[in-house]
Amino acid sequence: MKILECVPNISEGRNLELVEQVVDEIRRVEGVKLLNYSSDPDHNRSVITFLGEPEKVLEAAKAMTLKALELIDMRQHQGSHPRMGAVDVVPFIPIRGVETEEAIEIARQYGKFLGDQGVPVYYYEDAATRPERVNLATIRKGQYEALPEKLKDPEWVPDEGPAEFNPKAGATVTGVRFPLIAFNVNLRTTDLSIADRIAKAVRHISGGFRYVKAMGVALEEQGMVQVSMNLTNYTKTPIPRVLETIRMEAARHGVSVAGTEIVGAIPLGALEEIVKHYVQTHDFDLSQIIEYSLLGG
């Protein structure tokens, strides 16, 4: 069986009834499995994870998108996470029996569909149409507020949809990527500058780990700050390496780690390095997991 994963991020994390309505559209598609969805009020964002055969996943992505576009108004949106659209980013991830080229075709069909709804669409990562559009952060620079002027720039004509500002929907980024891990570390302090400095220490763009994107976020409702990260290749930059670096950097500022968050589903392979590191069973292999063997791993 071919399995494709989709992890849409929508710009709503406070109105949980609204989020449920969006997720219900996925539940209605036969043959699609909803793995996980989580909402964060500080980020004002929800991350949804589902998978299935490619055409079914595309059907669910379209249904979910139409409902989100109906219910979310970007003119009212405020949150700490960077965003540029109601349906902000929709990555497709090959899991089993799906080649990158096939996943790109699904992403392009989705992008064309969304563009026909009047939403500017950009392709990123493996589906990018030009080098400067590979990186999500580059596309999203300036966020929703910058879109009216950005869309007038010939360099930022969207890949699909009109080169016109859609005030209600904003713009959407879609494409194909390696399974990333959204990993957050909460710190026992309200000083956002500490989280910002630690994020700078671990993210690639400022000299940190090659496969880490990071930023500091204030968690006002919890009275803490957070180093919010995307680990874009867990095989080359594993979770324990990043966490222990953050723990060490936090200690330099007299701050401790309050806890961590994994947002959405993660590959089983990402847990292998965690076991090896913290249990110190350096010869541990996934084949030792009973359920993994039963699944034919």
Summary of the structure (lengths in Angstrom):
residues: 297
radius of gyration: 19.2
end to end distance: 14.2
largest distance: 55.8
contacts: 1005
relative contact order: 0.12
helix: 38%
strand: 26%
